[in-house]
Amino acid sequence: MIAPEQKARVTYDNILRLVDDPDVRDPIKYLRAREIVHYQRFGDALRVAQDQMNSKNFYAFNPSFDKPSSMDDRSCR
């Protein structure tokens, strides 16, 4: 999700380099600022999600799901 915001910001920067009309520049500046905020919020959300995953290690091992079955025991012998 972060890459589209960066791509949009670069697009708005390029438009601002080409356009002199204030009626066009003002909305583009607003949209560029909004993309910057989106980028920051997605980064914050990703950081929080990663911190939460690491704190309880949800995805590395789930004892109730990852129990070896009796068939797995037999096939390993």
Residue pairs with C-beta under 8 A, 6 or more apart in sequence:
1 42
2 39
2 42
2 43
2 46
5 35
5 36
5 38
5 39
5 42
6 35
6 39
8 31
8 32
8 35
9 32
9 35
9 36
9 39
12 28
12 29
12 31
12 32
12 35
13 32
15 24
15 28
16 25
16 28
16 29
16 32
19 25
19 28
53 59
